[in-house]
Amino acid sequence: MTYGDRDQLLRDDAYLIHPLQHHVDHDEPLVCVRAEGSTLTDIEGNRYIDGLSSLWNVNVGHGRRELASAAADQMTDLGFFSCYAGATNIPAVRLANRLKELAPGSLNYTFFTSGGAVSNDSAIKTARYFWQRAGRPEKTRIISRTHAYHGVTIGAMNATGLEAYWADFATSLPGFVHIDAPYPYHYRPVEPGVGCGEAGARALEEAILREGPDTVAAFIGEPVQGAAGVIVPPEDYWPRIREICTKYDVLLIADEVITGFGRIGHWFGVSHWGVEPDIIAFAKGVTSGYVPLGGIIVSDEIHDCIENAPEDRKWNHSFTYSGHPTCCAVGLANIDLIAREGLIDRSRKMGETLIDGLGSLRSLPHVGDIRGIGLMAAVEVVEDPASRKPYDPALKTGARIVKKMLENGVYTRCRGDSVNFAPPLVVTSEEMERMINVAGEAIESVTS
């Protein structure tokens, strides 16, 4: 296959706006033209290990013909048909039924979207609708956390807890509240004997009481905060969060956009802690990124609220591409592939290998923290590990490490000075070893 003039392609910003666009970040773009398994190939024939599953989403690896065939077969029969009330299609029905089997507890009903941010928007709207229909119209506030990433649509942006995504958009929607997230590496006890998980849970309870339980609709959180640098909460955190939400009649929304479909060794990440939320938001791994698909899975109680509404109070929420038959067909094939190849268990086992391997980097003088769960990990570098003093952000230490890794054949991204690792669930031991070695060499080169 030919790709045209390379120099013209590299000047794509003459006509293409990129996500998070800034020319400084796009001087030397990686032009990927092929991929297989965990390997990317650029336009010049250079090969790279995909250390982030592209964008946390290519769970089953690249080049899976099963998914391409599922899309082609479905497009041949029916490329698209509406799933609005009064119409439906078979792949959407089948995928919703499959998700019912995989989701925990009483989460039995799915609404489909086309991506993560709109899934979280849908979850927030549905939480507010539920309390409106329950005769408690003051319950509208949404509590989220610092370091959270829930997307950057106008609604999800207000739940996202990274300030860089708020600036210059001239909006702060009412009803959104942020609390401190549990960040074990940087936690400093404010009260003797209170651990990081308990302190994080107390922050939620205090916020609910401060705002008033009759005003809080939902708490939304990622089981593991991904974009912020793979922040893994203590083991006691999520069970306490579930207790607090139940105590104060606050819906619990699990943002499983990254952690779902095997990324941390479970179909849905909250299962690691034995927690059942009221709503799950998902995307990314449901199709391994081959086509855009997302959605929310809601509890029986929330579904009953929607199902039994009078006609003039119906759940007026929709997307043209909700239940897109081609995307749902790929989702079904993707889930079958994950199950058939045992990729859930493989994620757990290879995740242990990843953390063990990254542990060898602790000897480097500026490695502060190594953390992760399943095939989702990060290495955080700091100026002074003894005091955990971070580098001056102006140095862009993490970005320089990522650039050096790319030069040596590993693609990934960072958040601040936390370098992220989330390879496809099919990554080999040899690829893992190479990825870790390249990371170590890059960290040592940049920080020395």
ROSEKOL-970263 format. One record per residue (C-alpha): y, x, z; residue number from 1. Coordinates in nm, 4 decimals, padded with zeros to 6 digits, m for minus. Each point is the difference from the previous one (the first is absolute). Layout:
N
[[Y X Z] NUM]
...
***
This chain:
448
[[00.0000 00.0000 00.0000] 1]
[[00.3494 00.1285 m00.0830] 2]
[[00.2961 m00.0719 00.2212] 3]
[[00.3013 00.0822 m00.2172] 4]
[[00.2702 00.2501 00.0758] 5]
[[m00.0513 00.1472 00.3485] 6]
[[00.3666 00.0870 00.0508] 7]
[[00.0973 m00.3565 m00.0809] 8]
[[m00.2531 m00.1301 00.2517] 9]
[[00.1398 00.2301 00.2664] 10]
[[00.3427 m00.1498 m00.0672] 11]
[[m00.1317 m00.3451 00.0810] 12]
[[00.2876 m00.0584 00.2427] 13]
[[00.2150 m00.0530 m00.3079] 14]
[[m00.1569 m00.3450 m00.0183] 15]
[[m00.2376 m00.0479 00.2957] 16]
[[00.1020 m00.0699 00.3607] 17]
[[m00.2607 00.1210 00.2474] 18]
[[m00.0794 m00.1329 00.3465] 19]
[[00.2235 00.1820 00.2507] 20]
[[00.1916 00.1394 m00.2969] 21]
[[00.2064 00.3161 00.0377] 22]
[[00.0317 00.2709 m00.2607] 23]
[[m00.0522 00.2777 00.2571] 24]
[[m00.3528 m00.1258 00.0583] 25]
[[m00.0763 m00.0312 m00.3695] 26]
[[00.0954 00.3352 m00.1493] 27]
[[m00.3634 00.0964 m00.0628] 28]
[[m00.2094 m00.3196 m00.0090] 29]
[[m00.3779 00.0066 m00.0018] 30]
[[m00.1015 m00.1755 m00.3229] 31]
[[m00.3557 m00.1124 00.0693] 32]
[[m00.1940 m00.1078 m00.3095] 33]
[[m00.3651 m00.0161 00.1144] 34]
[[m00.1975 m00.0183 00.3221] 35]
[[m00.3627 00.0012 00.1075] 36]
[[m00.1334 m00.0354 00.3531] 37]
[[00.2429 00.1936 00.2190] 38]
[[00.1387 00.2139 m00.2838] 39]
[[00.3265 m00.0510 m00.1864] 40]
[[00.0852 00.1628 m00.3341] 41]
[[00.3590 00.0444 m00.1161] 42]
[[00.1443 00.0044 m00.3492] 43]
[[m00.0469 00.3771 m00.0254] 44]
[[m00.3640 m00.0120 00.1059] 45]
[[00.0529 00.1188 00.3591] 46]
[[m00.2349 m00.1539 00.2553] 47]
[[00.0820 m00.1127 00.3545] 48]
[[m00.1879 m00.1467 00.2932] 49]
[[00.1475 m00.3424 00.0742] 50]
[[00.0677 00.0479 00.3690] 51]
[[00.1626 m00.3416 00.0478] 52]
[[m00.2111 m00.2294 m00.2204] 53]
[[00.3134 m00.0162 m00.2174] 54]
[[00.1917 m00.2172 00.2502] 55]
[[m00.2602 m00.0728 00.2701] 56]
[[m00.1779 m00.2415 m00.2335] 57]
[[m00.2593 00.1463 m00.2390] 58]
[[m00.2762 m00.0417 00.2574] 59]
[[m00.2994 00.0122 m00.2357] 60]
[[00.1413 00.2874 m00.2028] 61]
[[00.1343 00.0223 m00.3520] 62]
[[m00.1769 m00.0807 m00.3265] 63]
[[m00.2371 m00.2683 00.1290] 64]
[[m00.1235 m00.1723 m00.3127] 65]
[[m00.1334 m00.2904 00.2052] 66]
[[00.3566 m00.1039 00.0797] 67]
[[00.1220 00.0501 m00.3568] 68]
[[m00.2902 m00.2129 m00.1260] 69]
[[00.0717 m00.2729 00.2557] 70]
[[00.3598 m00.0196 m00.1226] 71]
[[m00.0951 00.0057 m00.3680] 72]
[[m00.2712 m00.2626 00.0381] 73]
[[00.2292 m00.2318 00.1935] 74]
[[00.2880 00.0479 m00.2451] 75]
[[m00.2335 m00.0854 m00.2865] 76]
[[m00.0941 m00.3288 00.1641] 77]
[[00.3260 m00.0837 00.1772] 78]
[[00.2777 00.2553 00.0442] 79]
[[00.2207 m00.2258 00.2091] 80]
[[00.0151 m00.3555 00.1234] 81]
[[00.2116 m00.1470 00.2766] 82]
[[m00.1347 m00.0391 00.3501] 83]
[[00.2747 m00.2422 00.1070] 84]
[[m00.1058 m00.3157 00.1833] 85]
[[m00.1738 m00.2201 m00.2529] 86]
[[m00.1546 00.2970 m00.1837] 87]
[[m00.2324 00.2878 00.0815] 88]
[[m00.2237 00.2677 m00.1473] 89]
[[m00.3470 00.1238 00.0886] 90]
[[00.0744 00.3672 00.0882] 91]
[[00.2662 m00.1050 00.2520] 92]
[[m00.2397 m00.2449 00.1670] 93]
[[m00.2785 00.2576 00.0127] 94]
[[00.2209 00.2779 00.1371] 95]
[[00.1451 m00.2248 00.2706] 96]
[[m00.3557 m00.0901 00.1036] 97]
[[m00.0964 00.3692 00.0105] 98]
[[00.2994 00.0859 00.2171] 99]
[[m00.0996 m00.2778 00.2395] 100]
[[m00.3294 00.1846 00.0484] 101]
[[00.1721 00.3342 00.0659] 102]
[[00.2957 m00.0988 00.2184] 103]
[[m00.0471 m00.0170 00.3781] 104]
[[m00.0459 m00.3180 00.2014] 105]
[[00.1666 m00.3186 m00.1175] 106]
[[00.2037 00.1555 m00.2826] 107]
[[m00.1527 m00.2062 m00.2777] 108]
[[00.2728 m00.0908 m00.2490] 109]
[[00.1798 00.2217 m00.2534] 110]
[[00.3227 m00.0303 m00.1950] 111]
[[00.0386 00.2592 m00.2756] 112]
[[00.3120 00.1985 m00.0881] 113]
[[00.0576 00.2969 m00.2277] 114]
[[00.0707 00.2762 00.2533] 115]
[[00.0585 00.1146 00.3546] 116]
[[00.3652 m00.0803 00.0602] 117]
[[m00.0340 m00.3560 m00.1283] 118]
[[m00.3142 m00.0390 00.2117] 119]
[[00.2028 00.0882 00.3090] 120]
[[00.2791 m00.2327 m00.1126] 121]
[[m00.2629 m00.2716 m00.0355] 122]
[[m00.1354 00.0713 00.3479] 123]
[[00.3482 m00.0179 00.1558] 124]
[[00.0846 m00.3243 m00.1789] 125]
[[m00.3334 m00.1521 00.0963] 126]
[[00.0475 00.0910 00.3681] 127]
[[00.3369 m00.1738 00.0019] 128]
[[m00.1405 m00.3004 m00.1863] 129]
[[m00.2817 m00.0318 00.2535] 130]
[[00.2384 m00.0298 00.2934] 131]
[[00.2307 m00.2361 m00.1892] 132]
[[m00.2949 m00.2294 m00.0639] 133]
[[m00.1154 00.0399 00.3620] 134]
[[00.3282 m00.1504 00.1200] 135]
[[00.1366 00.3289 00.1324] 136]
[[00.2768 00.0729 m00.2516] 137]
[[00.1712 00.2656 00.2133] 138]
[[m00.2954 00.2345 m00.0401] 139]
[[00.1314 00.2003 m00.2966] 140]
[[00.0424 00.3584 00.1239] 141]
[[m00.2243 00.2732 m00.1398] 142]
[[m00.0665 00.3087 00.2108] 143]
[[m00.1009 00.3238 m00.1733] 144]
[[00.0121 00.3672 00.0908] 145]
[[00.1859 00.3209 m00.0674] 146]
[[m00.1759 00.2186 m00.2606] 147]
[[m00.1492 m00.3163 m00.1542] 148]
[[m00.0249 m00.0429 m00.3758] 149]
[[m00.0544 m00.3578 m00.1147] 150]
[[00.1645 00.0268 m00.3427] 151]
[[00.3558 m00.0142 m00.1303] 152]
[[00.0449 m00.3496 m00.1390] 153]
[[00.2942 m00.1698 00.1673] 154]
[[m00.2199 m00.1564 00.2684] 155]
[[m00.2545 00.2754 00.0579] 156]
[[00.2798 00.2575 00.0032] 157]
[[00.1327 m00.1539 00.3202] 158]
[[m00.3411 00.0372 00.1643] 159]
[[m00.0346 00.3590 m00.1204] 160]
[[00.1017 00.2338 00.2790] 161]
[[00.1218 00.2967 m00.2062] 162]
[[00.3790 m00.0078 m00.0158] 163]
[[00.0226 00.1855 m00.3307] 164]
[[m00.1284 m00.3143 m00.1703] 165]
[[00.2801 m00.2173 00.1431] 166]
[[00.3082 00.1986 m00.0996] 167]
[[00.2227 m00.1062 m00.2908] 168]
[[m00.1614 m00.3411 m00.0505] 169]
[[00.2610 m00.1827 00.2086] 170]
[[m00.2448 m00.2190 00.1824] 171]
[[m00.1438 m00.0502 00.3418] 172]
[[m00.1743 m00.3334 00.0108] 173]
[[00.0109 m00.1899 00.3293] 174]
[[m00.3091 m00.0315 00.2118] 175]
[[m00.1500 00.3507 m00.0347] 176]
[[m00.0512 00.2161 00.3094] 177]
[[m00.1332 00.3561 00.0198] 178]
[[m00.1774 00.1624 00.2928] 179]
[[m00.1281 00.3533 00.0559] 180]
[[m00.3337 00.0783 m00.1599] 181]
[[m00.2675 00.1965 00.1840] 182]
[[00.0275 00.3575 m00.1314] 183]
[[m00.2365 00.2020 00.2182] 184]
[[00.1186 00.3453 m00.1120] 185]
[[00.3622 m00.0672 00.0896] 186]
[[m00.0621 m00.2272 00.2988] 187]
[[00.1715 00.0941 00.3246] 188]
[[m00.0990 m00.2181 00.2988] 189]
[[00.2934 m00.1845 00.1538] 190]
[[m00.2181 m00.1148 00.2879] 191]
[[m00.2773 00.2053 00.1652] 192]
[[m00.3465 m00.1112 m00.0981] 193]
[[00.1105 m00.2165 m00.2950] 194]
[[m00.1663 00.1175 m00.3177] 195]
[[00.1335 m00.0257 m00.3528] 196]
[[m00.2056 m00.3068 m00.0927] 197]
[[00.0978 m00.1951 00.3095] 198]
[[00.3667 00.0972 m00.0444] 199]
[[m00.0086 m00.1228 m00.3598] 200]
[[m00.1548 m00.3300 00.1048] 201]
[[00.2534 m00.0414 00.2805] 202]
[[00.2776 00.0480 m00.2569] 203]
[[m00.1294 m00.3088 m00.1819] 204]
[[m00.0243 m00.2090 00.3154] 205]
[[00.3483 00.1032 00.1095] 206]
[[00.1407 m00.0895 m00.3418] 207]
[[m00.1662 m00.3424 00.0055] 208]
[[00.1424 m00.0700 00.3446] 209]
[[00.3419 00.1344 m00.0956] 210]
[[00.0190 m00.2131 m00.3153] 211]
[[m00.1710 m00.2952 00.1671] 212]
[[m00.3634 m00.0943 m00.0763] 213]
[[00.1174 m00.3293 m00.1529] 214]
[[00.1905 00.1955 m00.2690] 215]
[[m00.2676 00.2503 m00.1121] 216]
[[m00.2221 m00.1032 m00.2910] 217]
[[m00.2064 00.3132 m00.0607] 218]
[[m00.0604 00.3678 00.0565] 219]
[[m00.0867 00.2020 m00.3113] 220]
[[m00.1567 00.3447 00.0052] 221]
[[m00.2091 00.2400 m00.2043] 222]
[[m00.3256 00.0860 00.1807] 223]
[[00.0894 00.3615 m00.0833] 224]
[[00.3569 00.0730 m00.1082] 225]
[[m00.0565 00.1612 m00.3386] 226]
[[00.3232 00.0772 m00.1815] 227]
[[00.1541 00.1270 00.3243] 228]
[[m00.2545 00.2815 00.0131] 229]
[[m00.3366 m00.1502 00.1036] 230]
[[00.0926 m00.0893 00.3571] 231]
[[m00.3240 m00.1037 00.1717] 232]
[[00.0510 m00.2114 00.3139] 233]
[[m00.1938 00.0626 00.3238] 234]
[[m00.3236 m00.1961 00.0384] 235]
[[00.1457 m00.2397 00.2588] 236]
[[00.3014 m00.1010 m00.2111] 237]
[[m00.1261 m00.2722 m00.2351] 238]
[[m00.2136 m00.1873 00.2562] 239]
[[00.3065 m00.0211 00.2273] 240]
[[00.2177 m00.1153 m00.2913] 241]
[[m00.2467 m00.2822 m00.0708] 242]
[[00.0056 m00.1050 00.3672] 243]
[[00.3803 m00.0074 00.0082] 244]
[[00.0308 m00.1980 m00.3243] 245]
[[m00.2497 m00.2568 00.1295] 246]
[[00.1751 m00.0233 00.3374] 247]
[[00.3380 m00.0867 m00.1533] 248]
[[m00.1134 m00.2046 m00.3038] 249]
[[00.1069 00.2685 m00.2462] 250]
[[m00.1936 00.0339 m00.3258] 251]
[[m00.1474 00.3433 m00.0695] 252]
[[00.0365 00.1227 m00.3590] 253]
[[m00.2081 00.3044 m00.0953] 254]
[[00.1502 00.1871 m00.2948] 255]
[[m00.3209 00.1326 m00.1567] 256]
[[00.1612 00.1011 m00.3301] 257]
[[m00.1121 00.3619 00.0497] 258]
[[m00.2744 m00.0292 00.2621] 259]
[[m00.2006 m00.2758 m00.1673] 260]
[[m00.3139 00.0372 m00.2137] 261]
[[m00.1525 00.3058 00.1562] 262]
[[00.2904 00.2374 00.0494] 263]
[[m00.0686 00.0486 00.3719] 264]
[[m00.3693 m00.0844 m00.0039] 265]
[[00.0084 m00.3804 00.0210] 266]
[[00.0642 m00.2792 m00.2466] 267]
[[00.3139 m00.0694 00.2029] 268]
[[00.1518 00.2569 00.2323] 269]
[[00.0515 m00.2251 00.3023] 270]
[[m00.3783 m00.0252 00.0292] 271]
[[m00.0003 00.3565 00.1330] 272]
[[00.1560 m00.1402 00.3176] 273]
[[m00.1936 m00.3279 m00.0010] 274]
[[00.3209 m00.1975 m00.0505] 275]
[[00.0350 m00.3296 m00.1879] 276]
[[00.3529 m00.0622 m00.1309] 277]
[[00.1363 m00.3356 m00.1132] 278]
[[00.1006 00.1246 m00.3441] 279]
[[m00.1125 00.3023 m00.2028] 280]
[[00.2233 00.1282 m00.2792] 281]
[[m00.1820 00.2099 m00.2604] 282]
[[00.0474 00.1673 m00.3397] 283]
[[m00.0664 00.3538 m00.1368] 284]
[[m00.3713 00.0555 00.0685] 285]
[[m00.1097 m00.3537 m00.0926] 286]
[[m00.0049 00.1124 m00.3649] 287]
[[00.0213 00.3751 00.0680] 288]
[[00.3334 m00.0169 m00.1811] 289]
[[m00.1509 m00.0722 m00.3413] 290]
[[00.2025 m00.3221 m00.0301] 291]
[[00.2679 m00.1427 00.2338] 292]
[[m00.1357 m00.2385 00.2624] 293]
[[00.0770 m00.0854 00.3603] 294]
[[m00.0112 m00.2955 00.2329] 295]
[[m00.0173 m00.1419 00.3478] 296]
[[m00.3061 m00.1260 00.1857] 297]
[[00.0822 m00.2601 00.2642] 298]
[[m00.1824 m00.1530 00.2940] 299]
[[m00.1552 m00.3455 m00.0009] 300]
[[00.2846 m00.1227 00.2217] 301]
[[00.2688 00.1150 m00.2430] 302]
[[m00.1915 m00.1377 m00.2953] 303]
[[m00.0352 m00.3381 00.1742] 304]
[[00.3770 m00.0041 00.0448] 305]
[[00.0485 00.0534 m00.3738] 306]
[[m00.2781 m00.2364 m00.1035] 307]
[[00.1140 m00.2912 00.2182] 308]
[[00.3715 00.0153 m00.0739] 309]
[[00.1653 m00.3158 m00.1368] 310]
[[00.0977 00.0251 m00.3646] 311]
[[00.3703 00.0413 00.0750] 312]
[[m00.0756 00.2906 00.2379] 313]
[[m00.2523 00.1873 m00.2113] 314]
[[m00.0311 00.3796 00.0027] 315]
[[00.2554 00.0690 m00.2744] 316]
[[m00.0947 00.3599 m00.0687] 317]
[[m00.1233 00.1299 m00.3353] 318]
[[m00.0283 00.2784 m00.2582] 319]
[[m00.0696 m00.0364 m00.3710] 320]
[[m00.2786 00.2557 00.0246] 321]
[[m00.1619 m00.1292 00.3199] 322]
[[m00.3748 00.0004 m00.0611] 323]
[[00.0330 00.1851 m00.3314] 324]
[[m00.3522 m00.0290 m00.1465] 325]
[[m00.0158 00.3514 m00.1446] 326]
[[00.1222 00.1609 00.3216] 327]
[[m00.2406 m00.2081 00.2080] 328]
[[m00.2902 00.0941 m00.2288] 329]
[[00.0811 00.3667 00.0538] 330]
[[00.0287 m00.0615 00.3741] 331]
[[m00.3504 m00.1476 00.0062] 332]
[[m00.1434 00.2916 m00.1971] 333]
[[00.1822 00.2464 00.2260] 334]
[[m00.1368 m00.1566 00.3206] 335]
[[m00.3498 m00.0032 m00.1504] 336]
[[00.0373 00.3683 m00.0818] 337]
[[00.1181 00.0897 00.3518] 338]
[[m00.2954 m00.1870 00.1506] 339]
[[m00.2611 00.1287 m00.2466] 340]
[[00.0981 00.3652 00.0440] 341]
[[00.0360 m00.0183 00.3779] 342]
[[00.3606 00.1160 m00.0122] 343]
[[00.0933 m00.1570 00.3344] 344]
[[m00.2454 00.2234 00.1865] 345]
[[00.0878 00.2901 m00.2260] 346]
[[00.3657 m00.0334 00.0943] 347]
[[m00.0883 00.0378 00.3679] 348]
[[m00.2251 00.3001 m00.0554] 349]
[[00.2269 00.1806 m00.2454] 350]
[[00.2933 m00.0803 00.2270] 351]
[[m00.1676 00.1964 00.2781] 352]
[[m00.0432 00.2882 m00.2453] 353]
[[00.3668 m00.0236 m00.0965] 354]
[[00.1248 00.0127 00.3596] 355]
[[m00.2394 00.2827 00.0880] 356]
[[00.1159 00.1966 m00.3033] 357]
[[00.3679 m00.0558 00.0678] 358]
[[m00.0679 00.1192 00.3539] 359]
[[m00.0341 00.3510 m00.1399] 360]
[[00.3747 m00.0097 m00.0726] 361]
[[00.0878 m00.0164 00.3709] 362]
[[00.0099 00.3789 00.0034] 363]
[[00.3069 m00.0047 m00.2250] 364]
[[00.3108 00.0584 00.2150] 365]
[[00.1986 m00.3056 m00.1118] 366]
[[m00.2734 m00.2648 m00.0121] 367]
[[00.0910 m00.2458 00.2728] 368]
[[m00.2374 m00.2935 m00.0388] 369]
[[m00.3114 m00.0886 m00.1975] 370]
[[m00.0939 m00.3659 00.0128] 371]
[[m00.1953 m00.2572 m00.1931] 372]
[[m00.2712 m00.2620 m00.0181] 373]
[[m00.2417 m00.0560 m00.2853] 374]
[[00.1293 00.1470 m00.3244] 375]
[[00.3587 m00.0178 00.1155] 376]
[[00.1539 00.3043 00.1678] 377]
[[00.3163 00.2060 00.0393] 378]
[[00.1112 00.3460 00.1045] 379]
[[00.3404 00.0106 00.1661] 380]
[[00.1840 00.3328 m00.0031] 381]
[[00.2731 00.0766 00.2526] 382]
[[00.2415 00.2839 00.0635] 383]
[[m00.1301 00.0547 00.3533] 384]
[[m00.3423 m00.1385 00.0936] 385]
[[00.0510 00.0799 00.3682] 386]
[[00.2952 m00.2388 00.0299] 387]
[[m00.0982 m00.2091 m00.3058] 388]
[[00.3471 00.0658 m00.1379] 389]
[[00.0149 m00.1191 m00.3623] 390]
[[00.1449 00.1909 m00.2902] 391]
[[00.3528 m00.0760 m00.1149] 392]
[[m00.0502 m00.2828 m00.2562] 393]
[[00.2366 00.1795 m00.2378] 394]
[[m00.2663 00.2683 m00.0460] 395]
[[m00.2374 m00.2556 m00.1575] 396]
[[m00.2930 00.1955 00.1371] 397]
[[m00.2569 m00.2708 m00.0675] 398]
[[00.1213 m00.0528 m00.3564] 399]
[[m00.0219 00.3736 m00.0679] 400]
[[m00.3570 00.0076 00.1325] 401]
[[m00.0958 m00.2904 m00.2261] 402]
[[00.1589 00.1726 m00.2999] 403]
[[m00.1896 00.3214 00.0745] 404]
[[m00.3246 m00.1971 00.0277] 405]
[[00.0627 m00.1558 m00.3410] 406]
[[00.0536 00.3442 m00.1496] 407]
[[m00.3428 00.0927 00.1359] 408]
[[m00.1813 m00.3086 m00.1229] 409]
[[00.0262 m00.2710 00.2684] 410]
[[00.2128 m00.3124 m00.0299] 411]
[[00.1283 m00.1796 00.3081] 412]
[[00.3171 m00.1219 00.1680] 413]
[[00.1689 00.0475 00.3356] 414]
[[00.2190 m00.1913 00.2408] 415]
[[00.2498 00.2359 00.1497] 416]
[[m00.2068 00.2999 00.1084] 417]
[[m00.3311 m00.1880 00.0209] 418]
[[m00.2210 00.0788 m00.2982] 419]
[[m00.2325 m00.2915 m00.0789] 420]
[[m00.3646 00.0042 m00.1095] 421]
[[m00.1843 m00.3050 m00.1335] 422]
[[m00.2353 00.1006 m00.2824] 423]
[[m00.2245 m00.2513 m00.1762] 424]
[[m00.3019 m00.1105 00.2012] 425]
[[m00.2186 00.1794 m00.2581] 426]
[[00.1583 00.3401 00.0684] 427]
[[m00.2598 00.2794 00.0145] 428]
[[m00.0430 00.2577 00.2747] 429]
[[00.1031 00.2719 m00.2443] 430]
[[00.3178 m00.1843 m00.0938] 431]
[[00.0753 m00.0579 00.3669] 432]
[[m00.0402 00.3686 00.0792] 433]
[[00.2244 00.0967 m00.2906] 434]
[[00.2658 m00.2510 00.1061] 435]
[[00.0044 00.1316 00.3568] 436]
[[00.0167 00.3637 m00.1124] 437]
[[00.2902 m00.0736 m00.2345] 438]
[[00.1807 m00.1850 00.2800] 439]
[[m00.0446 00.2952 00.2352] 440]
[[00.1266 00.2488 m00.2546] 441]
[[00.3024 m00.2187 m00.0779] 442]
[[00.0882 m00.0540 00.3676] 443]
[[m00.0304 00.3703 00.0727] 444]
[[00.2091 00.0950 m00.3043] 445]
[[00.2823 m00.2460 00.0697] 446]
[[00.0239 00.0284 00.3781] 447]
[[m00.0282 00.3778 00.0180] 448]
***
